[in-house]
């Protein structure tokens, strides 16, 4: 029935909110702007729910809406932020300071990537999407997905390794 389908769709939307928020925060680098982006995505999804082919493909469909909304707004600079990446994800990190520094360096490197590479890293690393689903979301061939992810990972690794080399070359201040 239509009501039952609408109820399932509504529940799927509610279940998707945390993942959409995490991806939006990684893209926008600002919690408030990310929440605004997710709200826009949910509204568009609700209005266009008849366009969804199958409830099984809702996540790639929602991420495509997220990406398209972000890109359209990015041109208008609505959701992009110059704020630091400190709150990019609600990371709960143990007291291990070295791990915290590595995570911060990785998030900062991620923030410096071109938007198309950042989007793909978010989708594969944080959302666990397959290359095939990312190709659907990004509307590009799977080979393009693979090459962009490779370049993005290389760029992030280079920034993190450079930061690590700086730490090992900088002597600790032991005297007061």
ABEGO torsion letter per residue (X at the ends): XAAAAAAAAAAAAAAAAAAAAAAAAAAAGBAAAAAAAAAAAAAAAAAAAAABABAAAAAAAAAAAAAAAAAAAAAAGAABBABBAAAABBBBBBABAAAAAAAAAAAAAAAABBAAAAAAAAAAAAAGBBAAAAAAAAGBBAAAAAAAAAAAAAAAAAAAAAAAAAAAABBBBABX
